[in-house]
């Protein structure tokens, strides 16, 4: 199954959003696995599951880590971006899912 990784400082703040995104994806008949992890575990996931990962989104508070994380995702051809801060703050799952679809050009 195709995976979308959400990484933040501890993995907890994105967990709430990921639950809403799962529901939105089901309503749109999209078959993705959404995983919320800490940024520290991102590289481990990239090394072990890169063939499954189709996109990585960092929590807005992780903006400082984007350049370094991009170096890692580029090795595998995986797009990475910061979750739209307004969508993140309002837990707008539809808007974040649209962001993902644009990233993977579906």
N, C-alpha and C positions, 0 to 999 in steps of 0.2 A: 504494500500500500504506500502511496506517496505521502511523505511527511513534510509538514511545515513546522519549523522549530521557532518557538518564541523564547527569547532569552532576556532575562533581566538580572538585577543584582542578586536576588535570592530565589527567583523562580516563583515566588508567591503572588506578587501583584499581577502577573500575567495569567495566572491560573484562573482567576475569575473571568477574565476576558476570553480565554480559550474555551471555557465551558459555554459561553454565549455563542462563540464562533462555531462550535460543533453543532449547536442547535440550528443556527443559520445555514450552515453547509448542508445539513440534512434536508431542510426546507427547500434548498436549491438543487437537491439530488447530486451533490458533489461528494465524491468518495476520497477524502483526505484524512489523514491522521494528524491532529494538531497536538503538539507536545510543548509544555511549558517547563523550562529548565533554568538553572542559574547560568550566568554567563561563563562561569568557571567550567561547566560541563559541556559547553558548546564544542570545544575542540575535540573532546572525547567522542561526542556524537558524530562530528564530521569525519573523524578517522574511522569509525566503525560502521556508520550507516550512510555514507555519502551517496551511495547508489540509490537510496530511497528518498533522500532529502531534496525537495524541489524549491524551497525558499527558506530564508532565515529572516526573522524580524526581531529587532532589539527594542526593548522598552525605551521610551523617551529619555529616561534617566540614565541610559547607557550610551547616549550620543557620543561621549568621549571615547568609547571603545569601538566605534564604527570603522575607523581606518584600519586598525589592527585586525579586527574580525573580518573585514573585507579581504585582507591578504590571505586569510585562511580559506574563506569560501571560494575565492577565485581559483584556487588550486583545483577545485572540483567543479567549477562552472556553475556554482549555485548563487543565485541573486540574493542580495542582502539589503535591508533598508531599516530605517527607524519607523516604528509604528507611528502613524499620524497622531501627534500629541492631543489634538482635540477629540479624535475618535477614541483614543485611549482613555482620556479623562472622563468622557461621557459613556464609556463602555459600549460604543456603537459598533456592534459586531458586523453589521452589514457593510459599513464603510471600510472596516479593516479587511473583511473578506474581499471587497472590491479591490483594495490595495494589493492583496495577494494575487488576485487574478490578473491584474495589470503587470505585476512582477514576472509572472510566468507566462504572460501573453496568451491567455486562454480566451 
